[in-house]
Amino acid sequence: MAEPLDRYDAELTTPDMVILELEAKDKADAATQLAKRLHAAGRISDLDGFLKHVNAREHQLATGLPGGIGLPHARSEFVSRTSIAVGITKYGHALDFGAADGPATVILLIATPASSFSDHLEVLATLARSLSKESFRESLRRAYDPDMIAELVNSSLVFFDH
């Protein structure tokens, strides 16, 4: 049974779900590396099964956002609780997530339980609003500390003013 989303639970991401200096050959490789962090943290039960859901979602519609953001995501029965893994690409590396303005240097993989449709949309919408602000994107890129990145992402979801 999936845990319900609690917006005041500051554990949607943790420092061990953050990859600094991410080097990936493509968006699928980035999603795999990030999903492995979620799996190691006990947030997803079947790595391959979850990645099939992420890749299926990527084939439906591009998940790149303006400002260098990749936002791969999936609802899946293999997800125990809503979680976010974060990758900040190594300097000079960027990955094509299909955004009109170019490749991504900040990748946030959102994993939501299959039964949590409204939670999935709420997290996606809230993150997208936060990521639309250049100051927030730059804070993520410049943090270079998994604790700080986790805090930034968690607080953006808890304290976002609707």
Rosetta blueprint (number, residue, H / E / L):
1 M L
2 A L
3 E L
4 P L
5 L L
6 D L
7 R L
8 Y L
9 D L
10 A L
11 E L
12 L L
13 T L
14 T L
15 P H
16 D H
17 M H
18 V E
19 I E
20 L E
21 E E
22 L E
23 E L
24 A L
25 K L
26 D L
27 K H
28 A H
29 D H
30 A H
31 A H
32 T H
33 Q H
34 L H
35 A H
36 K H
37 R H
38 L H
39 H H
40 A H
41 A L
42 G L
43 R L
44 I E
45 S L
46 D L
47 L H
48 D H
49 G H
50 F H
51 L H
52 K H
53 H H
54 V H
55 N H
56 A H
57 R H
58 E H
59 H H
60 Q H
61 L L
62 A L
63 T L
64 G E
65 L E
66 P L
67 G L
68 G L
69 I E
70 G E
71 L L
72 P L
73 H E
74 A E
75 R E
76 S E
77 E L
78 F L
79 V E
80 S L
81 R L
82 T L
83 S E
84 I E
85 A E
86 V E
87 G E
88 I E
89 T E
90 K L
91 Y L
92 G L
93 H L
94 A L
95 L E
96 D L
97 F L
98 G L
99 A L
100 A L
101 D L
102 G L
103 P L
104 A E
105 T L
106 V E
107 I E
108 L E
109 L E
110 I E
111 A E
112 T E
113 P E
114 A L
115 S L
116 S L
117 F H
118 S H
119 D H
120 H H
121 L H
122 E H
123 V H
124 L H
125 A H
126 T H
127 L H
128 A H
129 R H
130 S H
131 L H
132 S L
133 K L
134 E H
135 S H
136 F H
137 R H
138 E H
139 S H
140 L H
141 R H
142 R H
143 A H
144 Y L
145 D L
146 P H
147 D H
148 M H
149 I H
150 A H
151 E H
152 L H
153 V H
154 N H
155 S H
156 S H
157 L H
158 V H
159 F L
160 F L
161 D L
162 H L
